[in-house]
Amino acid sequence: MNDFEMLIQRYLQQAVAPIIEQSVKKAIRESLPNHALKKKDDDKEYLNASESAAFIGDTMSTFYKRIFNKEIPRYGTPKRILCKKSDLEAFILRGRKKSKTELEEEAEELLSRNKRRK
């Protein structure tokens, strides 16, 4: 390798590589949703009211209504509401709607059971 090639290689390593690395990191940050970037919050077991509302995608008003109607379990005092992350995940899953395929399969299964009984 001659001096010119070594100079080019050193320039690429010292000047261009950091620019490329920064560009890639920026592109990744911009493409990920905000909640995916908050790694420190992922290990929290309990979320406060605003974090809980954001976690399930509710406004604060709707979240407080759900708490008042006891749709979501809560901990703490009336002034300091805490929700367990696993309870919020269970709440989200309760609202799951079956797909058309799942409904058709379930209907076929029920029909075949009824035919066997007759």
SULZI-V453027 format. One record per backbone hydrogen bond with DSSP energy under -1.0 kcal/mol. CO is the residue of the C=O (numbers start at 1). NH is the residue of the N-H. E is the energy in kcal/mol with one decimal. If there is no record, write none. Layout:
# SULZI-V453027
CO NH E
CO NH E
This chain:
# SULZI-V453027
2 6 -2.0
3 7 -2.5
4 8 -2.3
5 9 -2.5
6 10 -2.5
7 11 -2.2
8 12 -2.5
9 13 -2.2
10 14 -2.4
11 15 -2.9
11 16 -1.1
12 17 -2.4
16 20 -2.4
17 21 -2.7
18 22 -2.5
19 23 -2.2
20 24 -2.5
21 25 -2.4
22 26 -2.4
23 27 -2.2
24 28 -2.3
25 29 -2.6
26 30 -2.3
27 31 -1.5
28 32 -1.5
33 36 -1.2
34 37 -1.2
37 39 -1.7
41 44 -1.5
45 85 -2.9
47 83 -2.6
48 52 -2.8
49 53 -2.6
50 54 -2.1
51 55 -2.3
52 56 -1.9
53 58 -2.6
59 63 -2.5
60 64 -2.8
61 65 -2.0
62 66 -2.3
63 67 -2.2
64 68 -2.8
65 69 -2.4
66 71 -2.8
67 70 -1.4
75 82 -2.4
82 75 -3.0
83 47 -2.9
84 88 -1.9
85 89 -2.3
86 90 -2.1
87 91 -2.2
88 92 -2.2
89 93 -2.2
90 94 -1.9
93 96 -1.7
99 103 -2.4
100 104 -2.5
101 105 -2.5
102 106 -2.4
103 107 -2.4
104 108 -2.5
105 109 -2.2
106 110 -2.3
107 111 -2.5
108 112 -2.5
109 113 -1.9
110 114 -2.2
111 115 -2.0
112 116 -1.5
113 117 -1.5
114 118 -1.0
